[in-house]
Amino acid sequence: MNFSKVFSVAAALALVCCTSIAFAQPPGPPGPPLPTAVPIDGGLSLLLAAGASFGVRSLRRK
């Protein structure tokens, strides 16, 4: 047999063996959970208090 033909067969066999190993890998761990879209915390009460005081101030000026 010719050297290039033997090399071609060996390379093809190696590629076939490597692809079966690559498909046999287990999946990775799942990613972290997605964060919440809108965090509601103590800042909301401050915004409500500021809006109420602005509203009272606007009504007293009239």
LUMNULO-897955 format. One record per atom (N, C-alpha, C): residue number from 0; residue in one letter; atom name; x, y, z. Coordinates in pm, 1 decimal. Atoms other than C-alpha are relative to their C-alpha. Example, Ala and Ser with C-alpha at 12.3 -4.5 7.8 and 13.67 -1.06 7.14 Angstrom:
2
{setor: 0; guba: A; kolvo: N; c1: 89.0; c2: -119.0; c3: 0.0}
{setor: 0; guba: A; kolvo: CA; c1: 1230.0; c2: -450.0; c3: 780.0}
{setor: 0; guba: A; kolvo: C; c1: 90.0; c2: 120.0; c3: 0.0}
{setor: 1; guba: S; kolvo: N; c1: -82.0; c2: -119.0; c3: -6.0}
{setor: 1; guba: S; kolvo: CA; c1: 1367.0; c2: -106.0; c3: 714.0}
{setor: 1; guba: S; kolvo: C; c1: -77.0; c2: 109.0; c3: 73.0}
This chain:
62
{setor: 0; guba: M; kolvo: N; c1: 82.9; c2: -118.5; c3: 0.0}
{setor: 0; guba: M; kolvo: CA; c1: 0.0; c2: 0.0; c3: 0.0}
{setor: 0; guba: M; kolvo: C; c1: 87.2; c2: 124.6; c3: 0.0}
{setor: 1; guba: N; kolvo: N; c1: -67.1; c2: -128.1; c3: 7.2}
{setor: 1; guba: N; kolvo: CA; c1: 100.7; c2: 355.0; c3: -62.9}
{setor: 1; guba: N; kolvo: C; c1: -7.3; c2: 67.7; c3: 137.2}
{setor: 2; guba: F; kolvo: N; c1: -4.8; c2: -68.8; c3: -129.4}
{setor: 2; guba: F; kolvo: CA; c1: 203.6; c2: 569.7; c3: 236.4}
{setor: 2; guba: F; kolvo: C; c1: -115.2; c2: 98.5; c3: 15.9}
{setor: 3; guba: S; kolvo: N; c1: 107.1; c2: -99.1; c3: -9.8}
{setor: 3; guba: S; kolvo: CA; c1: -52.4; c2: 841.7; c3: 158.7}
{setor: 3; guba: S; kolvo: C; c1: -136.1; c2: -67.9; c3: 21.6}
{setor: 4; guba: K; kolvo: N; c1: 126.1; c2: 71.2; c3: -18.4}
{setor: 4; guba: K; kolvo: CA; c1: -331.4; c2: 583.7; c3: 141.8}
{setor: 4; guba: K; kolvo: C; c1: -11.3; c2: -52.5; c3: 142.7}
{setor: 5; guba: V; kolvo: N; c1: -1.4; c2: 48.2; c3: -138.3}
{setor: 5; guba: V; kolvo: CA; c1: -232.2; c2: 432.2; c3: 478.2}
{setor: 5; guba: V; kolvo: C; c1: -22.6; c2: 117.3; c3: 94.7}
{setor: 6; guba: F; kolvo: N; c1: 17.3; c2: -118.1; c3: -83.7}
{setor: 6; guba: F; kolvo: CA; c1: -207.3; c2: 778.5; c3: 628.8}
{setor: 6; guba: F; kolvo: C; c1: -143.7; c2: 50.7; c3: -5.2}
{setor: 7; guba: S; kolvo: N; c1: 138.2; c2: -44.8; c3: 15.5}
{setor: 7; guba: S; kolvo: CA; c1: -549.9; c2: 873.6; c3: 490.7}
{setor: 7; guba: S; kolvo: C; c1: -95.5; c2: -89.4; c3: 78.1}
{setor: 8; guba: V; kolvo: N; c1: 86.2; c2: 93.1; c3: -73.3}
{setor: 8; guba: V; kolvo: CA; c1: -711.6; c2: 560.7; c3: 635.6}
{setor: 8; guba: V; kolvo: C; c1: 18.8; c2: 18.0; c3: 150.5}
{setor: 9; guba: A; kolvo: N; c1: -26.4; c2: -18.8; c3: -142.1}
{setor: 9; guba: A; kolvo: CA; c1: -542.4; c2: 614.9; c3: 972.9}
{setor: 9; guba: A; kolvo: C; c1: -60.2; c2: 132.4; c3: 49.9}
{setor: 10; guba: A; kolvo: N; c1: 56.7; c2: -128.6; c3: -38.6}
{setor: 10; guba: A; kolvo: CA; c1: -649.2; c2: 981.7; c3: 981.4}
{setor: 10; guba: A; kolvo: C; c1: -152.4; c2: -7.5; c3: 6.0}
{setor: 11; guba: A; kolvo: N; c1: 146.1; c2: 14.9; c3: -0.8}
{setor: 11; guba: A; kolvo: CA; c1: -1008.5; c2: 892.5; c3: 892.7}
{setor: 11; guba: A; kolvo: C; c1: -45.0; c2: -82.1; c3: 120.0}
{setor: 12; guba: L; kolvo: N; c1: 33.6; c2: 82.3; c3: -116.3}
{setor: 12; guba: L; kolvo: CA; c1: -1016.2; c2: 623.1; c3: 1161.8}
{setor: 12; guba: L; kolvo: C; c1: 14.8; c2: 79.6; c3: 129.6}
{setor: 13; guba: A; kolvo: N; c1: -19.5; c2: -82.8; c3: -119.2}
{setor: 13; guba: A; kolvo: CA; c1: -877.1; c2: 866.5; c3: 1419.9}
{setor: 13; guba: A; kolvo: C; c1: -111.7; c2: 103.0; c3: 14.6}
{setor: 14; guba: L; kolvo: N; c1: 109.2; c2: -98.1; c3: -6.2}
{setor: 14; guba: L; kolvo: CA; c1: -1140.8; c2: 1127.0; c3: 1330.1}
{setor: 14; guba: L; kolvo: C; c1: -130.7; c2: -65.2; c3: 41.8}
{setor: 15; guba: V; kolvo: N; c1: 123.2; c2: 70.3; c3: -37.5}
{setor: 15; guba: V; kolvo: CA; c1: -1421.9; c2: 872.2; c3: 1359.7}
{setor: 15; guba: V; kolvo: C; c1: 2.0; c2: -34.3; c3: 148.8}
{setor: 16; guba: C; kolvo: N; c1: -9.6; c2: 33.5; c3: -142.7}
{setor: 16; guba: C; kolvo: CA; c1: -1296.8; c2: 760.6; c3: 1702.0}
{setor: 16; guba: C; kolvo: C; c1: -12.2; c2: 124.6; c3: 87.5}
{setor: 17; guba: C; kolvo: N; c1: 5.3; c2: -123.4; c3: -79.0}
{setor: 17; guba: C; kolvo: CA; c1: -1256.4; c2: 1118.6; c3: 1826.5}
{setor: 17; guba: C; kolvo: C; c1: -141.3; c2: 58.0; c3: 5.6}
{setor: 18; guba: T; kolvo: N; c1: 134.8; c2: -55.6; c3: -2.3}
{setor: 18; guba: T; kolvo: CA; c1: -1607.6; c2: 1221.3; c3: 1727.6}
{setor: 18; guba: T; kolvo: C; c1: -91.0; c2: -78.8; c3: 93.0}
{setor: 19; guba: S; kolvo: N; c1: 83.6; c2: 77.4; c3: -91.9}
{setor: 19; guba: S; kolvo: CA; c1: -1764.3; c2: 934.1; c3: 1922.0}
{setor: 19; guba: S; kolvo: C; c1: 34.2; c2: 33.4; c3: 144.6}
{setor: 20; guba: I; kolvo: N; c1: -38.9; c2: -41.5; c3: -134.8}
{setor: 20; guba: I; kolvo: CA; c1: -1566.0; c2: 1039.0; c3: 2230.2}
{setor: 20; guba: I; kolvo: C; c1: -56.5; c2: 137.8; c3: 30.9}
{setor: 21; guba: A; kolvo: N; c1: 49.6; c2: -135.5; c3: -22.9}
{setor: 21; guba: A; kolvo: CA; c1: -1673.5; c2: 1400.7; c3: 2186.5}
{setor: 21; guba: A; kolvo: C; c1: -149.4; c2: 1.0; c3: 28.4}
{setor: 22; guba: F; kolvo: N; c1: 144.2; c2: 5.0; c3: -24.0}
{setor: 22; guba: F; kolvo: CA; c1: -2044.1; c2: 1308.9; c3: 2176.0}
{setor: 22; guba: F; kolvo: C; c1: -33.9; c2: -67.7; c3: 132.2}
{setor: 23; guba: A; kolvo: N; c1: 27.6; c2: 75.1; c3: -120.9}
{setor: 23; guba: A; kolvo: CA; c1: -2012.6; c2: 1092.9; c3: 2489.0}
{setor: 23; guba: A; kolvo: C; c1: 18.2; c2: 81.5; c3: 127.3}
{setor: 24; guba: Q; kolvo: N; c1: -22.7; c2: -80.4; c3: -118.5}
{setor: 24; guba: Q; kolvo: CA; c1: -1937.3; c2: 1382.7; c3: 2725.9}
{setor: 24; guba: Q; kolvo: C; c1: -133.3; c2: 34.2; c3: 67.1}
{setor: 25; guba: P; kolvo: N; c1: 124.6; c2: -34.6; c3: -69.2}
{setor: 25; guba: P; kolvo: CA; c1: -2199.9; c2: 1450.4; c3: 2996.0}
{setor: 25; guba: P; kolvo: C; c1: -23.8; c2: 151.1; c3: -7.3}
{setor: 26; guba: P; kolvo: N; c1: 27.7; c2: -143.7; c3: 3.4}
{setor: 26; guba: P; kolvo: CA; c1: -2375.8; c2: 1787.8; c3: 2998.0}
{setor: 26; guba: P; kolvo: C; c1: 53.4; c2: 68.4; c3: 125.5}
{setor: 27; guba: G; kolvo: N; c1: -51.7; c2: -75.8; c3: -112.5}
{setor: 27; guba: G; kolvo: CA; c1: -2242.6; c2: 2060.0; c3: 3224.9}
{setor: 27; guba: G; kolvo: C; c1: -109.5; c2: 31.6; c3: 100.9}
{setor: 28; guba: P; kolvo: N; c1: 100.3; c2: -34.8; c3: -100.8}
{setor: 28; guba: P; kolvo: CA; c1: -2413.3; c2: 2183.8; c3: 3540.6}
{setor: 28; guba: P; kolvo: C; c1: -86.0; c2: 116.5; c3: -48.5}
{setor: 29; guba: P; kolvo: N; c1: 85.7; c2: -110.8; c3: 43.0}
{setor: 29; guba: P; kolvo: CA; c1: -2707.0; c2: 2421.5; c3: 3499.2}
{setor: 29; guba: P; kolvo: C; c1: 52.9; c2: 133.0; c3: 52.2}
{setor: 30; guba: G; kolvo: N; c1: -45.5; c2: -132.1; c3: -39.6}
{setor: 30; guba: G; kolvo: CA; c1: -2643.2; c2: 2792.2; c3: 3521.9}
{setor: 30; guba: G; kolvo: C; c1: -77.7; c2: 52.5; c3: 119.8}
{setor: 31; guba: P; kolvo: N; c1: 70.1; c2: -58.0; c3: -114.5}
{setor: 31; guba: P; kolvo: CA; c1: -2750.2; c2: 3018.4; c3: 3807.2}
{setor: 31; guba: P; kolvo: C; c1: -137.7; c2: 50.1; c3: -42.6}
{setor: 32; guba: P; kolvo: N; c1: 133.8; c2: -49.9; c3: 36.0}
{setor: 32; guba: P; kolvo: CA; c1: -3113.3; c2: 3130.3; c3: 3823.2}
{setor: 32; guba: P; kolvo: C; c1: 6.7; c2: 146.7; c3: -41.8}
{setor: 33; guba: L; kolvo: N; c1: 4.0; c2: -137.7; c3: 47.2}
{setor: 33; guba: L; kolvo: CA; c1: -3205.9; c2: 3454.3; c3: 3651.9}
{setor: 33; guba: L; kolvo: C; c1: -43.7; c2: 93.4; c3: 112.1}
{setor: 34; guba: P; kolvo: N; c1: 41.1; c2: -94.2; c3: -105.5}
{setor: 34; guba: P; kolvo: CA; c1: -3233.3; c2: 3761.5; c3: 3876.2}
{setor: 34; guba: P; kolvo: C; c1: -140.5; c2: 52.8; c3: -28.0}
{setor: 35; guba: T; kolvo: N; c1: 133.8; c2: -55.9; c3: 17.2}
{setor: 35; guba: T; kolvo: CA; c1: -3570.4; c2: 3918.9; c3: 3936.4}
{setor: 35; guba: T; kolvo: C; c1: 9.0; c2: 128.8; c3: -79.9}
{setor: 36; guba: A; kolvo: N; c1: -1.9; c2: -115.1; c3: 89.5}
{setor: 36; guba: A; kolvo: CA; c1: -3666.2; c2: 4196.1; c3: 3696.4}
{setor: 36; guba: A; kolvo: C; c1: -2.4; c2: 132.1; c3: 76.5}
{setor: 37; guba: V; kolvo: N; c1: 14.2; c2: -125.7; c3: -73.0}
{setor: 37; guba: V; kolvo: CA; c1: -3767.0; c2: 4465.4; c3: 3948.6}
{setor: 37; guba: V; kolvo: C; c1: 9.0; c2: -29.6; c3: 149.8}
{setor: 38; guba: P; kolvo: N; c1: -7.0; c2: 21.1; c3: -144.4}
{setor: 38; guba: P; kolvo: CA; c1: -3641.3; c2: 4452.3; c3: 4306.2}
{setor: 38; guba: P; kolvo: C; c1: -79.0; c2: 109.4; c3: 73.3}
{setor: 39; guba: I; kolvo: N; c1: 79.3; c2: -94.8; c3: -78.3}
{setor: 39; guba: I; kolvo: CA; c1: -3891.7; c2: 4616.1; c3: 4541.7}
{setor: 39; guba: I; kolvo: C; c1: 48.8; c2: -11.4; c3: 143.6}
{setor: 40; guba: D; kolvo: N; c1: -52.9; c2: 1.8; c3: -135.5}
{setor: 40; guba: D; kolvo: CA; c1: -3735.1; c2: 4712.6; c3: 4871.9}
{setor: 40; guba: D; kolvo: C; c1: -33.3; c2: 132.1; c3: 69.4}
{setor: 41; guba: G; kolvo: N; c1: 26.0; c2: -119.8; c3: -78.7}
{setor: 41; guba: G; kolvo: CA; c1: -3714.1; c2: 5007.1; c3: 5113.6}
{setor: 41; guba: G; kolvo: C; c1: -1.2; c2: 128.0; c3: -82.1}
{setor: 42; guba: G; kolvo: N; c1: -1.9; c2: -119.2; c3: 83.5}
{setor: 42; guba: G; kolvo: CA; c1: -3654.0; c2: 5255.2; c3: 4831.0}
{setor: 42; guba: G; kolvo: C; c1: -138.2; c2: 38.7; c3: -48.8}
{setor: 43; guba: L; kolvo: N; c1: 136.6; c2: -28.3; c3: 45.0}
{setor: 43; guba: L; kolvo: CA; c1: -4016.9; c2: 5225.1; c3: 4723.5}
{setor: 43; guba: L; kolvo: C; c1: -74.7; c2: 83.7; c3: 102.9}
{setor: 44; guba: S; kolvo: N; c1: 68.5; c2: -78.8; c3: -103.8}
{setor: 44; guba: S; kolvo: CA; c1: -4143.0; c2: 5359.3; c3: 5056.9}
{setor: 44; guba: S; kolvo: C; c1: 52.2; c2: 143.5; c3: 2.3}
{setor: 45; guba: L; kolvo: N; c1: -54.5; c2: -135.6; c3: 5.5}
{setor: 45; guba: L; kolvo: CA; c1: -3907.7; c2: 5657.2; c3: 5027.2}
{setor: 45; guba: L; kolvo: C; c1: -56.7; c2: 77.6; c3: -118.0}
{setor: 46; guba: L; kolvo: N; c1: 59.9; c2: -66.5; c3: 115.8}
{setor: 46; guba: L; kolvo: CA; c1: -4040.7; c2: 5734.5; c3: 4679.6}
{setor: 46; guba: L; kolvo: C; c1: -145.8; c2: 36.2; c3: 25.8}
{setor: 47; guba: L; kolvo: N; c1: 139.0; c2: -30.4; c3: -33.1}
{setor: 47; guba: L; kolvo: CA; c1: -4399.9; c2: 5714.3; c3: 4804.4}
{setor: 47; guba: L; kolvo: C; c1: -8.8; c2: 117.2; c3: 96.9}
{setor: 48; guba: A; kolvo: N; c1: 0.2; c2: -110.6; c3: -95.9}
{setor: 48; guba: A; kolvo: CA; c1: -4321.3; c2: 5947.0; c3: 5095.5}
{setor: 48; guba: A; kolvo: C; c1: 36.6; c2: 131.0; c3: -68.6}
{setor: 49; guba: A; kolvo: N; c1: -38.5; c2: -122.1; c3: 71.4}
{setor: 49; guba: A; kolvo: CA; c1: -4150.3; c2: 6196.8; c3: 4864.8}
{setor: 49; guba: A; kolvo: C; c1: -113.3; c2: 46.7; c3: -89.8}
{setor: 50; guba: G; kolvo: N; c1: 113.5; c2: -36.7; c3: 84.5}
{setor: 50; guba: G; kolvo: CA; c1: -4446.9; c2: 6188.8; c3: 4624.3}
{setor: 50; guba: G; kolvo: C; c1: -114.5; c2: 57.2; c3: 80.5}
{setor: 51; guba: A; kolvo: N; c1: 107.5; c2: -51.2; c3: -85.2}
{setor: 51; guba: A; kolvo: CA; c1: -4696.0; c2: 6239.8; c3: 4906.5}
{setor: 51; guba: A; kolvo: C; c1: 32.7; c2: 138.6; c3: 51.4}
{setor: 52; guba: S; kolvo: N; c1: -37.0; c2: -133.6; c3: -50.1}
{setor: 52; guba: S; kolvo: CA; c1: -4501.8; c2: 6532.6; c3: 5049.2}
{setor: 52; guba: S; kolvo: C; c1: -2.7; c2: 102.4; c3: -113.3}
{setor: 53; guba: F; kolvo: N; c1: 7.6; c2: -91.9; c3: 113.8}
{setor: 53; guba: F; kolvo: CA; c1: -4473.5; c2: 6689.4; c3: 4703.3}
{setor: 53; guba: F; kolvo: C; c1: -145.1; c2: 32.6; c3: -32.8}
{setor: 54; guba: G; kolvo: N; c1: 142.4; c2: -23.6; c3: 24.6}
{setor: 54; guba: G; kolvo: CA; c1: -4848.2; c2: 6646.2; c3: 4652.9}
{setor: 54; guba: G; kolvo: C; c1: -62.0; c2: 91.7; c3: 102.8}
{setor: 55; guba: V; kolvo: N; c1: 52.1; c2: -87.4; c3: -106.6}
{setor: 55; guba: V; kolvo: CA; c1: -4930.5; c2: 6804.8; c3: 4989.1}
{setor: 55; guba: V; kolvo: C; c1: 52.6; c2: 141.5; c3: -18.3}
{setor: 56; guba: R; kolvo: N; c1: -60.0; c2: -132.8; c3: 22.4}
{setor: 56; guba: R; kolvo: CA; c1: -4694.0; c2: 7093.1; c3: 4916.9}
{setor: 56; guba: R; kolvo: C; c1: -67.6; c2: 71.0; c3: -117.2}
{setor: 57; guba: S; kolvo: N; c1: 65.7; c2: -59.3; c3: 117.1}
{setor: 57; guba: S; kolvo: CA; c1: -4852.8; c2: 7148.8; c3: 4573.6}
{setor: 57; guba: S; kolvo: C; c1: -142.9; c2: 43.6; c3: 32.1}
{setor: 58; guba: L; kolvo: N; c1: 137.1; c2: -36.5; c3: -36.7}
{setor: 58; guba: L; kolvo: CA; c1: -5204.8; c2: 7149.5; c3: 4721.2}
{setor: 58; guba: L; kolvo: C; c1: -4.8; c2: 120.0; c3: 93.9}
{setor: 59; guba: R; kolvo: N; c1: -2.1; c2: -113.5; c3: -93.0}
{setor: 59; guba: R; kolvo: CA; c1: -5111.3; c2: 7397.3; c3: 4997.8}
{setor: 59; guba: R; kolvo: C; c1: 35.9; c2: 130.5; c3: -70.5}
{setor: 60; guba: R; kolvo: N; c1: -39.4; c2: -121.6; c3: 72.2}
{setor: 60; guba: R; kolvo: CA; c1: -4961.1; c2: 7643.6; c3: 4749.3}
{setor: 60; guba: R; kolvo: C; c1: -116.7; c2: 59.7; c3: -78.2}
{setor: 61; guba: K; kolvo: N; c1: 113.1; c2: -50.3; c3: 79.3}
{setor: 61; guba: K; kolvo: CA; c1: -5287.9; c2: 7674.2; c3: 4556.0}
{setor: 61; guba: K; kolvo: C; c1: -92.8; c2: 80.9; c3: 80.9}
